Amino acid sequence: MSSQEEILSDGRFSCVARDPRFWEMPEKERKVKIDKRFRAMFHDKKFKLRYTVDKRGRPVNYTSTENLKKFYALSESDSDLSESDNKELTAKKKKKKKVKDKGEADS
């Protein structure tokens, strides 16, 4: 910390502290806001890739959806909708499983 204080007190770099180009980006503005048309990319299997190696050949264990969540966020009005949609999707999946189980029992 003291080295950064020395840098800011130096006359050559004093403008850096006041220049908005060098300010840190606010947390709310870091992610790109997307609307409800594109919310399927967070849970659709077509967008999900499993990585085993990073670009330098080191072993990793993460998916592309984690990257999407890191860089994209649903817009405020759509995030409420997405939570309710997620509940609806899980309810539909449970219903499908029950129907399949009943169909297998009948066979």
BELRAVEN-V453954 format. One record per residue. N is the residue number from 0. RES is the residue in three letters. SS is DSSP state (H for helix, E for strand, C for the rest). Layout:
n: (N & N)
res: (RES & RES)
ss: (SS & SS)
//
This chain:
n: (0 & 1 & 2 & 3 & 4 & 5 & 6 & 7 & 8 & 9 & 10 & 11 & 12 & 13 & 14 & 15 & 16 & 17 & 18 & 19 & 20 & 21 & 22 & 23 & 24 & 25 & 26 & 27 & 28 & 29 & 30 & 31 & 32 & 33 & 34 & 35 & 36 & 37 & 38 & 39 & 40 & 41 & 42 & 43 & 44 & 45 & 46 & 47 & 48 & 49 & 50 & 51 & 52 & 53 & 54 & 55 & 56 & 57 & 58 & 59 & 60 & 61 & 62 & 63 & 64 & 65 & 66 & 67 & 68 & 69 & 70 & 71 & 72 & 73 & 74 & 75 & 76 & 77 & 78 & 79 & 80 & 81 & 82 & 83 & 84 & 85 & 86 & 87 & 88 & 89 & 90 & 91 & 92 & 93 & 94 & 95 & 96 & 97 & 98 & 99 & 100 & 101 & 102 & 103 & 104 & 105 & 106)
res: (MET & SER & SER & GLN & GLU & GLU & ILE & LEU & SER & ASP & GLY & ARG & PHE & SER & CYS & VAL & ALA & ARG & ASP & PRO & ARG & PHE & TRP & GLU & MET & PRO & GLU & LYS & GLU & ARG & LYS & VAL & LYS & ILE & ASP & LYS & ARG & PHE & ARG & ALA & MET & PHE & HIS & ASP & LYS & LYS & PHE & LYS & LEU & ARG & TYR & THR & VAL & ASP & LYS & ARG & GLY & ARG & PRO & VAL & ASN & TYR & THR & SER & THR & GLU & ASN & LEU & LYS & LYS & PHE & TYR & ALA & LEU & SER & GLU & SER & ASP & SER & ASP & LEU & SER & GLU & SER & ASP & ASN & LYS & GLU & LEU & THR & ALA & LYS & LYS & LYS & LYS & LYS & LYS & LYS & VAL & LYS & ASP & LYS & GLY & GLU & ALA & ASP & SER)
ss: (C & H & H & H & H & H & H & H & H & C & H & H & H & H & H & H & H & H & C & H & H & H & C & C & C & C & H & H & H & H & C & E & E & E & C & H & H & H & H & H & H & H & C & C & H & H & H & C & C & E & E & E & E & C & C & C & C & C & E & E & E & E & E & H & H & H & H & H & H & H & H & E & E & E & C & H & H & H & H & H & H & H & H & H & H & H & H & H & H & H & H & H & H & H & H & H & H & H & H & H & H & H & H & H & H & H & C)
//
